[in-house]
Amino acid sequence: MVQVDVYGDTRATCVQRVLILLEELDLKYNVIKVDLLKNEHKAKDFLKLQPFGKVPVVKYDDRVIFESRSILKYIAKNNLDIKDLLGGTDVDIWLEVESQNYNPAVSKIVNEKLFKKWRGEKADEDVVKKSLEELEKVLDVYEDRLSECPYIGGDFFSIADISHIPYTNYLLKCGYKDLYKKRPNVYKWLKRIVKRDSVQYLKQKESQSNKKESQSEKKSQSEKDSYINKKESKKSQSEKESQSEKESQSEKESQSEKKDDDSIRKLLLDESDESKESESKESIDKEREYKKMVKRMMRKEKTKLQNDIE
């Protein structure tokens, strides 16, 4: 049994082309995700497989193949025993028409109206308007072609039809269904190719994958928010404790200062009392001395008076 490894992102249109073919042929394959948002397609190991750094790349047994339409041709050619999706000249012609006429117009509209929206960018309406005018002309040609046959490459579903599907699905998401509906043959063809089991299966698979990624992103964001909240809570608690310590220290310092002030006040009061006591003692001494002097004078006067009497 052949071993098929597909390198790329399943949301990429070029990768989807290859996956639709593999589902049509009922071949088992492995998808090895290359995250374009992380520039993994520019990593050294990937550049060894695809020197231009683009997806998809397919390892088909020992053969490495890139460029989506070349991959379609190679795999279809090597599985004709399962189903003929390769066709002949007509399929080659309309595969080339898709590449050179249909895809350039559609891809510009999808990029402006959908991909830019996903990236949070604003659409360039002038580019959209010009591309819609180009696409209208292409679809007029398709209307004539599909009036002759049910599929773009002829009477059977082929790689030419497959190559149209991914970007057409994205264009329908942008709300341009009326572009096809007003062209009856084109609209019948559109319904035939997008309602195939292979296409519906991959759409369902992509939806489930997107749902899982969304849940994973929500969980990751929730964990991140929880971590931030815990960190902020710890920071807030630390700030509160620090403020409390500062207030406690300030109160201690205030009490210490008050105690020092009381000690100084007491010391000053003590010194004042000592001074008063000293002044009081000095005054008493003076008073005593004065009394002694008065007594001496009185004795003298008394002695003199006695002498005068005698």
GIPEGI-V541371 format. One record per pair of residues at least 12 apart in sequence whose C-alpha atoms are under 10 Angstrom apart, sorted by the first residue. I is the first residue (numbers start at 1). J is the second residue. Records with the same first field share a line. If there is no record, write none. Layout:
I = J / J
This chain:
1 = 27 / 28 / 61
2 = 27 / 28 / 29 / 60 / 61 / 62
3 = 27 / 28 / 29 / 30 / 59 / 60 / 61 / 62
4 = 22 / 27 / 28 / 29 / 30 / 31 / 58 / 59 / 60 / 61 / 62 / 63 / 64 / 75
5 = 28 / 29 / 30 / 31 / 32 / 57 / 58 / 59 / 60 / 61 / 64
6 = 18 / 19 / 29 / 30 / 31 / 32 / 33 / 34 / 55 / 56 / 57 / 58 / 59 / 60 / 65 / 66
7 = 30 / 31 / 32 / 33 / 34 / 35 / 41 / 46 / 49 / 54 / 55 / 56 / 57 / 58 / 59 / 66
8 = 31 / 32 / 33 / 34 / 35 / 36 / 40 / 41 / 54 / 55 / 56 / 57 / 58
9 = 31 / 32 / 33 / 34 / 35 / 36 / 37 / 41 / 55 / 56
10 = 31 / 32 / 33 / 34 / 35 / 55 / 56 / 202 / 205 / 206 / 209
11 = 166 / 203 / 206 / 209 / 210
12 = 36 / 55 / 56 / 166 / 167
13 = 55 / 56 / 68 / 107 / 163 / 164 / 165 / 166 / 167 / 168 / 169 / 170
14 = 54 / 55 / 56 / 57 / 67 / 68 / 69 / 163 / 166 / 167
15 = 31 / 55 / 56 / 57 / 58 / 67 / 68 / 166
16 = 56 / 68 / 162 / 163 / 165 / 166 / 167 / 199 / 202 / 203
17 = 56 / 68 / 69 / 71 / 72 / 159 / 161 / 162 / 163 / 164 / 165 / 166 / 167 / 199
18 = 56 / 57 / 58 / 67 / 68 / 69 / 70 / 71 / 72 / 75 / 159 / 162 / 163
19 = 31 / 72 / 162 / 198 / 199 / 202
20 = 72 / 159 / 162 / 163 / 165 / 166 / 196 / 197 / 198 / 199 / 200 / 201 / 202
21 = 71 / 72 / 73 / 75 / 76 / 85 / 158 / 159 / 162 / 163 / 198 / 199
22 = 72 / 75 / 76 / 198
23 = 197 / 198 / 199 / 201 / 202
24 = 82 / 83 / 85 / 158 / 162 / 196 / 197 / 198 / 199
25 = 75 / 76 / 79 / 80 / 81 / 82 / 83 / 84 / 85 / 198
26 = 82 / 83 / 198
27 = 79 / 82
29 = 58 / 59 / 60
30 = 58 / 59
31 = 58
32 = 57 / 58
34 = 46 / 54 / 55 / 56 / 57
36 = 53 / 54 / 55
39 = 53
40 = 53 / 54
41 = 53 / 54 / 55 / 56
42 = 54
49 = 64 / 65 / 66
50 = 64 / 65 / 66 / 67
51 = 66
52 = 66
54 = 66 / 67
55 = 67 / 68
56 = 68 / 71
57 = 71
58 = 71 / 75
59 = 71
60 = 74 / 75
68 = 163
69 = 95 / 96 / 99 / 159 / 160 / 162 / 163
72 = 85 / 86 / 158 / 159 / 160 / 162 / 163
73 = 85 / 86 / 87 / 92 / 159 / 160
74 = 86
76 = 158 / 159
83 = 158
84 = 156 / 157 / 158 / 159
85 = 156 / 157 / 158 / 159 / 160 / 161 / 162
86 = 153 / 157 / 158 / 159 / 160
87 = 153 / 154 / 155 / 156 / 157 / 158 / 159 / 160
88 = 153 / 154 / 158
89 = 153
90 = 152 / 153 / 154 / 160
91 = 151 / 152 / 153 / 154 / 156 / 157 / 158 / 159 / 160 / 161
92 = 153 / 158 / 159 / 160
93 = 152 / 153 / 160
94 = 142 / 152 / 153 / 154 / 159 / 160 / 161 / 163
95 = 152 / 153 / 158 / 159 / 160 / 161 / 162 / 163 / 164
96 = 160 / 163
97 = 138 / 160
98 = 138 / 152 / 160 / 161 / 163 / 164
99 = 160 / 163 / 164
101 = 134 / 135 / 137 / 138 / 139
102 = 134 / 135 / 136 / 137 / 138 / 139 / 142 / 164 / 167 / 168
103 = 135 / 163 / 164 / 167 / 168
104 = 131 / 134 / 135
105 = 127 / 128 / 130 / 131 / 132 / 133 / 134 / 135 / 136 / 138
106 = 128 / 131 / 132 / 134 / 135 / 164 / 167 / 168 / 170 / 171
107 = 131 / 167 / 168 / 170 / 171
108 = 124 / 127 / 128 / 130 / 131 / 132
109 = 123 / 124 / 125 / 127 / 128 / 129 / 130 / 131 / 132 / 135 / 167 / 170 / 171 / 174 / 176
110 = 123 / 128 / 167 / 168 / 169 / 170 / 171 / 172 / 173 / 174
111 = 123 / 124 / 127 / 128 / 167 / 170 / 171
112 = 124 / 125 / 126 / 127 / 128 / 174
113 = 125 / 128 / 170 / 171 / 173 / 174 / 175
114 = 170 / 171 / 173 / 174
115 = 170
132 = 176 / 179
135 = 179
136 = 179 / 180
139 = 179 / 180 / 183 / 186
140 = 180 / 183 / 186
141 = 186
142 = 183 / 185 / 186 / 189
143 = 180 / 182 / 183 / 184 / 185 / 186 / 187 / 189
144 = 183 / 185 / 186
145 = 185 / 186
146 = 184 / 185 / 186 / 187 / 188 / 189
147 = 184 / 185 / 186 / 189
148 = 185
149 = 185 / 189
150 = 185 / 186 / 188 / 189 / 190 / 192
151 = 185 / 186 / 188 / 189 / 190 / 192 / 193
152 = 164 / 186 / 189
157 = 192 / 193
158 = 193
161 = 189 / 190 / 192 / 193 / 194
162 = 193 / 194 / 199
164 = 190 / 193 / 194
165 = 190 / 193 / 194 / 199
166 = 194 / 199
168 = 190 / 194
169 = 190 / 194 / 199 / 203
177 = 190
